[in-house]
Amino acid sequence: MKTAHVASNPDYAIQLKRAVLAMPMARWLGIEFVKIVPGEVDLDIAYREELSFVPGKMQATAIFAAADFVGVSAAGTLLPVGWINASIDCNLKIVAPADGEKLRARGRVVSHSKLLTVSAAEVFSVRSGEEILCATALLTARNIELQRK
C-alpha cells in the first residue's frame, strides 16, 4: 500500500531544488529533476564519457550518486521550513549494467520521523525510451534543524 505524504513546507519543491543544485557535485553530475511531489522524486543524469568506466557504460559511482541524491531528495520533500537533511547510510545493489543514454532514478519515502527518514531508490538505465532496472537502494537521511530555538 502506498502512503500519501503531506509536505509541511508549501515551498518544498523550490527549497529542495535550490538546496540540491547548490551542491557542486549535483551540478557536475547534471542532475535534472523530472518529478517532485511529497515523498517522491524522480531525476535524470545524462550519460557522459567522464561518468563511464568503459565507453557506453556508467560507472558504479554515478549510479550510487543517482540513488543517493534521489532518495535523500525524496526525504527532503517532507522537511519543515528551516530544516535540511544529509545522507547517513546507503545500501546499493547493482543488478544490471547502466548502458543507456541516461539514468532515471526514482526515490520514495519508506518511513519518516523528526530525526531520520528512510527512503528507497530505484535506478534505471534508459535507452530509446525503455527503462531497465540497474540498481536498487535503501537510504537513511538525518534531518537537521538549521537554527535551534
HELIX and SHEET records of a PDB file:
HELIX    1   1 TYR A   12  LEU A   21  1                                  10    
HELIX    2   2 PRO A   24  LEU A   29  1                                   6    
HELIX    3   3 GLU A   49  LEU A   51  5                                   3    
HELIX    4   4 ALA A   60  GLY A   76  1                                  17    
SHEET    1   A 6 GLU A  32  VAL A  37  0                                        
SHEET    2   A 6 GLU A  40  ALA A  46 -1                                        
SHEET    3   A 6 LYS A 102  HIS A 112 -1                                        
SHEET    4   A 6 LEU A 116  ARG A 127 -1                                        
SHEET    5   A 6 GLU A 130  GLU A 145 -1                                        
SHEET    6   A 6 TRP A  83  ILE A  94 -1                                        
SHEET    1   B 2 SER A  52  VAL A  54  0                                        
SHEET    2   B 2 LYS A  57  MET A  58 -1                                        
END                                                                             
